[in-house]
Amino acid sequence: MTSPAQADLVIVANRLPVDRVTAPDGSPAWRRSPGGLVTALEPVMRAEDGAWIGWPGSSDDDDFEPFVEDGLSLIPVPMSAQEVEEFYEGFSNGTLWPLYHDLVAKPEFHREWWESYVAVNQRFADKAAQVAADGATVWVQDYQLQLVPQMLRQQRPDLRIGFYLHIPFPPAELFSQLPWRRQILEGLLGADLIGFQLPGAAANFVRLVRSRVGHKTHRDTIYLPDGRPVKATAFPISIDTAGFEELARSEGVERRAKEIREALGDPRCIFLGVDRLDYTKGIYSRLRAFGELIRDGKLDLEDAVFVQVATPSRERVEQYRILRDDIERLVGGINGDHGRIGRPAISYLHTSHPREEMAALYRAADIMVVTPFRDGMNLVAKEYVACRFDNDGALVLSEFAGAAAELRQAWLVNPYDIDGMKAMLLEAFAADSKERGRRMRAMRKTVLQHDVAKWAEDFLRDLEAVPEHHDKSVRRPRAK
Ligand code: GDG
């Protein structure tokens, strides 16, 4: 294992890929945390034997020594309770998250949140500067850390710095609302390569840099005044497709999928939703559409049930608490009006599950319903496809998920159009196995060819290929 002080590949992400938990005997322990980022990056980390810098997820822990967990070299960055509130819940999730997701909720702008964002980004950059070996590659992840590339480059001009944005990058009209828009753009420009989920997001960024910062641009390259090029390109993220398929094929998962179907009363059709409980995911509208189909007699409870897994997320942010209440009231109403003893219309689970259980749910589900109002990619859609080695099952997918650009054979819906969504749910319900197979085979081909290993390989290869700064003296080894 490479010692953290000389890692050649350093991942910098808001969270470590583990959570601090208390074991039943009261001792502290670590547990793998769910979420798109962890799922996507873990295989890369293992393959490259790198170090991962991130916040361990609790503010009252005073043990911040680097450690190795399950073969991963992890370097914790501390955060005070006030910083969790202002940097994480505040600026990251109360300002940037809604602003970058089409204003699905109203972003709040507070100067003290911004100050906290700057301070925490500086701490991450300082840590990366300590850990990276001479000439190392540092790959900074996501919207919480957009200032890190520039802060890091100021201290360590010898590094190759990449940045990847997992969420959408908004059009200029929306981004321009941000009082600190210029600082964010300049922060990102510290990188050699900035990756986005879709070409449209990369184009939004290049256009903004040209108009707001005034740098010269040509196609996907920005030229800084000192001649250093910065590339902004799309790298659609993916999943460990083979790993998911293998899990789905295992005897345990197969048995569990059968159990799930039986527990639901062996209906003809199981609809499934799996999301973090987030207002961007369109959970409320999709359940409403399903509830109306039952109410209108278009679907019968003997034929169709809905399973919604809503993983707890950002529970201290008010908008998330309100959303949870709204969804739970809706589910209660639909089940109260239409459910029968032992047969609720919607089985709603506000809990986190092991990967095996997720695979079993994907195997058990006839129709996977993924209807975000805006989503960078959406890995759940790809995971469902990966698990359907039988070439069966239907995917209903929002056209506003990044995944829709690749999974063109899904039943595509506009999640703002409830009637349209109802019609598409019925269409998927009525599709025969030939039609389902035709679509699923095409989607599986895409997901098998473009997995997360390829995503990381493409990004890291392009990062190495960005031409060096014309002034070679800048990429000198760090003074010892
Ligand atoms: C962000 C962007 C982008 C969920 N619940 C459990 C669980 N999960 C796993 C899923 C999936 C991941 O979490 C969720 O990924 P998504 O892509 O669907 O959504 P976000 O969390 O919003 O991710 C998104 C992604 O970053 C990657 O770039 O696609 O657009 O918003 O892998 O399976 N996993 C387990 N138990 C759960 O209860 N084990």
Boltz pocket constraint, residues with backbone or C-beta under 6 A from the ligand:
constraints:
  - pocket:
      binder: B
      contacts: [[A, 34], [A, 35], [A, 36], [A, 37], [A, 39], [A, 40], [A, 166], [A, 167], [A, 237], [A, 274], [A, 275], [A, 276], [A, 311], [A, 351], [A, 352], [A, 353], [A, 354], [A, 355], [A, 358], [A, 375], [A, 376], [A, 377], [A, 378], [A, 379], [A, 380], [A, 381], [A, 383]]
      max_distance: 6.0
